């Protein structure tokens, strides 16, 4: 059953700036942008100033990075060292961040009527709308919500004034996937143009979903969901992948040794352990019946995925780690 209601006021926190001035609690200022498993940082007021030379990480050649404005670094109250860089385009200067082994660049600017945050960490380069997950979720919540009631689980809230078609795709996807995953997809927020991932050759891939928090929040790209002929498949793919990030956020499973081993279900999953976990989670959920058999699926078994993500069964130990988190020890 699907019920609808309108909200005049959002109950989510207001969207914050990615780099707020002098927050009251600097240690709590790190905030995930929630795009692709990478993180960017919200940093506090200036602390001491010192000269130092932390190692500069290799950045992709296509990044519009100029030269440092100074060799002098500032030390933030949170422990991060920062310095400013020029840019080779008109989007504004970069700020470089360094702490221990962590190192990245970040900048904020306006373009096409939206506020953007762009970040580079090693070979990873992405941008998303300012405010990240919280901002997009608050925007969707302010537009109204619908509730999908399903047997055997708590109702699923869908925000962003979803259309009957969108609710139909989501309900069917929830019905098709195992009920065990639903606690990690309790609140769904529909939005547009979440962000972009830029590969080292400069090719742009649009971000299609954002995992949000420990309460099962997920932001979905409603334009991607509406791709003709792919609506249900894409909706299932997004829900199964992003709920995997939420499960990982609670369990910390992707930090385990098994996820440092080679072998992933897709090219995207091979990017890092976080995406490997989310992609393996997606694969296991979409092939749940096969994994209820003692033999599961042999590694490398080809399974029809979306046209963008050809699938091959993951190493058995990775699939078992997912199943273990759902109480199925094998």
RAFEN-V349119 format. One record per residue. N is the residue number from 1. RES is the residue in one small letter. OMEGA is omega in whole degrees, -180 to 180 (none if undefined). NEAR is the number of other C-alpha atoms within 12 Angstrom. D_LAST is the distance of its C-alpha to the last C-alpha in whole Angstrom. Layout:
n: (N/N)
res: (RES/RES)
omega: (OMEGA/OMEGA)
near: (NEAR/NEAR)
d_last: (D_LAST/D_LAST)
This chain:
n: (1/2/3/4/5/6/7/8/9/10/11/12/13/14/15/16/17/18/19/20/21/22/23/24/25/26/27/28/29/30/31/32/33/34/35/36/37/38/39/40/41/42/43/44/45/46/47/48/49/50/51/52/53/54/55/56/57/58/59/60/61/62/63/64/65/66/67/68/69/70/71/72/73/74/75/76/77/78/79/80/81/82/83/84/85/86/87/88/89/90/91/92/93/94/95/96/97/98/99/100/101/102/103/104/105/106/107/108/109/110/111/112/113/114/115/116/117/118/119/120/121/122/123/124/125/126/127/128/129/130/131/132/133/134/135/136/137/138/139/140/141/142/143/144/145/146/147/148/149/150/151/152/153/154/155/156/157/158/159/160/161/162/163/164/165/166/167/168/169/170/171/172/173/174/175/176/177/178/179/180/181/182/183/184/185/186/187/188/189/190/191/192/193/194/195/196/197/198/199/200/201/202/203/204/205/206/207/208/209/210/211/212/213/214/215/216/217/218/219/220/221/222/223/224/225/226/227/228/229/230/231/232/233/234/235/236/237/238/239/240/241/242/243/244/245/246/247/248/249/250/251/252/253/254/255/256/257/258/259/260/261/262/263/264/265/266/267/268/269/270/271/272/273/274/275/276/277/278/279/280/281/282/283/284/285/286/287/288/289/290/291/292/293/294/295/296/297/298/299/300/301/302/303/304/305/306/307/308/309/310/311/312/313/314/315/316/317/318/319/320/321/322/323/324/325/326/327/328/329/330)
res: (x/x/x/x/x/x/x/x/x/x/x/x/x/x/x/x/x/x/x/x/x/x/x/x/x/x/x/x/x/x/x/x/x/x/x/x/x/x/x/x/x/x/x/x/x/x/x/x/x/x/x/x/x/x/x/x/x/x/x/x/x/x/x/x/x/x/x/x/x/x/x/x/x/x/x/x/x/x/x/x/x/x/x/x/x/x/x/x/x/x/x/x/x/x/x/x/x/x/x/x/x/x/x/x/x/x/x/x/x/x/x/x/x/x/x/x/x/x/x/x/x/x/x/x/x/x/x/x/x/x/x/x/x/x/x/x/x/x/x/x/x/x/x/x/x/x/x/x/x/x/x/x/x/x/x/x/x/x/x/x/x/x/x/x/x/x/x/x/x/x/x/x/x/x/x/x/x/x/x/x/x/x/x/x/x/x/x/x/x/x/x/x/x/x/x/x/x/x/x/x/x/x/x/x/x/x/x/x/x/x/x/x/x/x/x/x/x/x/x/x/x/x/x/x/x/x/x/x/x/x/x/x/x/x/x/x/x/x/x/x/x/x/x/x/x/x/x/x/x/x/x/x/x/x/x/x/x/x/x/x/x/x/x/x/x/x/x/x/x/x/x/x/x/x/x/x/x/x/x/x/x/x/x/x/x/x/x/x/x/x/x/x/x/x/x/x/x/x/x/x/x/x/x/x/x/x/x/x/x/x/x/x/x/x/x/x/x/x/x/x/x/x/x/x/x/x/x/x/x/x)
omega: (-178/178/-178/174/179/180/176/-176/179/175/177/175/180/179/-179/174/-180/176/-177/179/171/177/-176/-179/-177/-178/180/-171/177/-177/179/174/171/-179/-173/-179/176/-179/170/-167/171/-170/-173/-174/-178/173/179/176/-180/174/177/-176/176/-177/179/-178/176/179/179/-176/-176/179/-176/-177/-179/-178/178/176/180/173/-178/-180/172/179/180/177/180/179/179/172/-176/169/-175/176/171/176/179/173/-176/-178/177/-176/178/167/178/-179/-180/172/-177/179/-179/-178/175/176/-179/174/179/179/176/178/179/177/-180/173/-175/169/179/-177/177/176/-174/178/-180/-175/-177/171/174/-177/-179/-176/176/-177/-176/-180/180/179/179/178/180/-178/-178/-176/179/-175/171/-178/177/178/-178/178/174/-180/176/177/178/178/178/-177/179/-178/-177/177/176/178/-180/178/178/178/-178/-179/180/178/178/178/-175/-179/-178/-177/-176/-175/-169/176/-179/177/-174/-177/-176/-177/-178/-177/179/170/-175/-178/-177/170/-177/-178/-176/177/178/178/-176/173/-177/173/-174/-179/177/169/-171/-168/-179/-180/177/179/179/172/-177/176/-175/177/179/178/-175/-180/-173/178/-176/-169/-177/-179/-179/-180/177/-179/-179/-178/-178/180/-174/175/175/176/179/177/180/-180/179/-173/-174/-172/-175/176/179/-174/-177/-176/172/-179/179/177/179/-177/-176/177/180/179/-179/-177/-178/-174/180/179/176/179/-177/179/177/176/178/-177/-179/179/-178/178/-173/-177/-180/-178/172/175/-177/-177/-179/176/178/-180/178/178/-178/180/-179/176/174/-179/180/-173/175/-172/169/-176/-178/172/-176/-177/177/177/180/179/176/-178/179/-179/176/175/180/-179/-176/none)
near: (17/24/22/23/20/20/20/14/16/23/18/22/17/20/25/25/30/36/27/24/18/21/22/14/16/24/19/17/27/22/29/29/42/43/45/42/37/32/31/41/43/37/36/30/26/23/19/17/19/18/15/18/18/23/17/21/20/19/24/24/19/23/33/26/31/22/17/21/18/18/19/20/29/30/25/30/26/28/26/34/37/41/35/27/25/24/23/17/14/16/22/23/27/32/37/43/36/32/24/14/15/24/30/39/43/43/40/30/25/18/17/10/9/19/26/30/41/43/45/37/33/23/26/35/39/41/42/44/40/40/36/42/41/35/32/45/43/35/33/38/35/27/27/29/34/34/30/35/24/24/15/15/19/20/24/37/39/44/42/35/29/37/23/19/18/34/36/25/31/46/34/25/31/39/27/26/32/32/25/28/39/40/31/37/45/36/40/51/46/44/37/28/30/42/37/30/32/27/25/21/16/18/15/16/23/24/34/35/49/49/49/40/31/23/22/33/40/48/50/48/38/35/23/29/35/26/19/11/14/20/27/30/31/35/43/37/42/44/52/45/45/49/45/50/45/40/39/35/27/21/21/22/30/33/20/19/15/24/34/23/20/22/30/39/38/34/20/27/34/24/25/26/32/38/36/41/53/47/47/48/49/44/45/43/38/35/32/28/17/19/28/20/13/15/14/25/28/20/23/18/21/18/23/18/25/24/15/15/26/21/31/30/36/41/29/30/28/38/42/32/32/41/33/19/25/26/12/17/15/20)
d_last: (36/37/40/42/44/46/46/49/47/44/42/40/42/44/43/44/45/43/45/47/50/50/47/47/44/43/40/39/40/37/36/33/35/32/32/30/28/31/33/37/39/41/44/46/50/52/52/53/54/54/54/51/49/46/44/44/41/42/42/42/45/46/46/49/49/53/54/54/56/57/55/55/52/51/49/47/47/43/43/43/46/48/50/52/52/54/53/54/54/55/52/53/52/49/48/46/43/42/40/39/37/37/39/40/43/44/46/47/50/51/51/51/52/48/47/45/43/42/40/40/37/37/37/35/38/38/40/40/42/43/41/38/35/37/41/39/37/41/43/40/41/44/45/43/40/38/36/33/32/29/28/25/25/28/31/30/33/35/38/40/42/40/41/41/39/37/36/35/33/31/31/29/27/25/25/24/21/18/20/17/19/22/22/22/25/28/31/32/35/37/39/41/40/38/38/38/36/39/38/40/42/43/41/40/37/37/34/33/31/31/28/30/29/26/28/26/29/29/33/33/36/37/39/36/35/38/38/39/37/34/34/31/29/30/29/26/25/27/25/21/22/24/22/20/22/23/19/19/23/21/18/20/17/19/20/17/18/15/17/20/19/21/20/20/20/24/27/27/23/24/27/25/22/23/23/20/18/20/20/16/16/19/17/14/16/19/16/14/15/14/10/10/11/8/10/10/13/14/16/19/19/22/22/25/25/28/31/31/27/26/23/21/17/15/14/10/10/12/10/7/9/11/8/7/11/11/10/6/4/0)
